[in-house]
Structure formats: structure tokens, C-alpha cells
């Protein structure tokens, strides 16, 4: 992905700009012949919940470890709170890290786990007690200070790790897939708690995850990474609604994809010819210099499609699979020509009642046809 496709949009208006607390400039990290991160440029702002999202091996954890000081970049500069930190050990950087494994001390109770870093820093007496109590209150551990980790649930142990990191008042809190070991219901609850906590304490959170839903739920902005490079940086709604590449479109949620050729362009209105001669109408959201003859992908989200013959794009199809999911029903349909597409229908008024084998029509509006360069 070229640099111009990863430029960030400002978080605030020119009169109310937030200061970058973490700056990554030209960061490359190599392990022998393998390049884990390549030419990474990011600004992460004060008070922001920022997520690094991508598949395993994309470079997100390596990036976090370089910010923390557990790895040094091969090239480039890392600045935290205005200070260049190359060569600075982790314990001298104004950051703390929370890992998936929690790393709580099993022989210490909650209070002593949270107080561990403060004691090493020489904090004693009433100030120590006050700061530990405040940290426990923030993460809903009040009344559990005397318990050992073995007497705590997984979610409570995670809160101990968070409190121990927050009690030192870091400029930046780094979180490396901290909810990965929790069951789904507890993980979803902790996502809301983490976001509320971040907004309460006002500390910059940098969060690593491979879970798209998790990143969308909590983040102010997300950097989607693949093969060591940032593919796109944006707020969750922009990433979902206006991905800039096929990789981002496929990785964030489910996406139906057709390949085709631009037939005509009139302002923002684009007509494409897809496989099998299908004509597809689309409205582009920004001028990408699109010209007739260009090979492109046309993407449309399952929830933007509907049954029936009302819309800019209408096609005959056959239902191939029906999956009831409670809130919605998922339909796999096959267009004439063999293209398979997914539809979601909300069950607010009951299930639509289509069955595998039914012949139907599917439709969507031109505004929901996302055109991506091939």
C-alpha cells in the first residue's frame, strides 16, 4: 500500500487540535531476512483509544513491543510525550503494558499486586494506600483487596492487571490482546468497561487485537495492518463504510465482492460491467480518478442488500442456504452466472420465510456499491 493511502485525517478542528503523544516515523523492524514492520508512520493522540488491528503476523504486536521498549526498531524514530525513546529501557518509558496472560503475582493479594510498581518507585504510607485504593475503585475491585488471584475470576484478574498498570499514571497504556483469554460474554462486557475506563482516566490506550468487532466497539481510531504495513487509518465508521482497499473491505466485517470493468463515469455516478455481463450502478464517494476501462471490484455489505425488485441494482437469484441467527437471518444466494452473495435480514417482524432452492430477486442501491481499485 502506498504512503498516500495511509494518510490520517485530523481528529479535531484546527482550533482544537490534540497533541500527538506517540509518534512513529519511518519505523521498520527486521528479524534477519524477515521484515515484520515496514516504513510505519503513525501519530497517536492524547486521550485517544487507538487500536492496531490485523491478522496474525501482520506486525501489530511487534509495533506495540517497540513502543514499550521490548524491541528496538531497525530504522526510524519513536517519540513518546515529546521524548525520543530509542535505547531507553521499558521501565524508563512513560508507558505500562497489560498482557493477555495478566502476569499477576499469585503469592500476593490484590492490594500488593496493584502496589508492586509503586513500592519499587519508593511510594509509601498514606499516598501508597490512597493511590492503590483509587486504582481498585476505577476497575471495580473495591472490597477484594485482600484476596489472592486464585480466588478471583478471569475478569477480576484482568482488572488487577489493569489497576497495576494504571496506578503508576503512565502517559500511555499498551494492551496486547488483554481480553483474548476470556469467554465471549465476559469479553464483551469488559470491552465496554475498558472504553468507559479509558474515557474516565483520560490516558491514551494503544490496543492490539485481531478481533474486528472488538476494535470497532472500543476505538476512536483504528490502524488496519497487513504484512507489516498500515493499510488504512480511520475511525470505525469510516473503516466499515468506506474501506480503501479490498483487504480492508474483506477484513472488517463481511463483504460481497464482484469484479468488473468501468463502463462509464458521469460525475459521481459510475456504471460497471461485472462478470457474466451484469450491469452494476454505483456512486463513488470521492474522486479516485476513475476512467472507463479500469478494472475494479464492486463491494456491497450483506445488510445493505434486500429481497425484491426495488433498487438501482436488481438481479435474479436462488437461495442456497438459510442460517437463523436470532436477531437476524443470514441467506446465501447465488446470482444467475454463479456469483454467491450474502444477505442479512433483521427478524424484527419475523423470519422472511425463504428456503433453500427458492427463486427470488435481490436488490441494492447504487449508493451502497463501494468501488475499489483492482
PyMOL commands that set and color helices and strands:
alter all, ss='L'
color gray80, all
select helices_A, chain A and resi 3-6+14-16+60-68+90-92+110-120+125-138+149-151+154-166+184-201+212-218+236-241+246-251+275-277+302-304+366-368
alter helices_A, ss='H'
color red, helices_A
select strands_A, chain A and resi 20-31+34-45+49-54+75-80+83-84+95-99+172-176+204-209+221-226+229-234+256-266+269-274+279-283+295-300+306-307+313-324+328-335+340-346+359-364+370-373
alter strands_A, ss='S'
color yellow, strands_A
deselect
rebuild
show_as cartoon
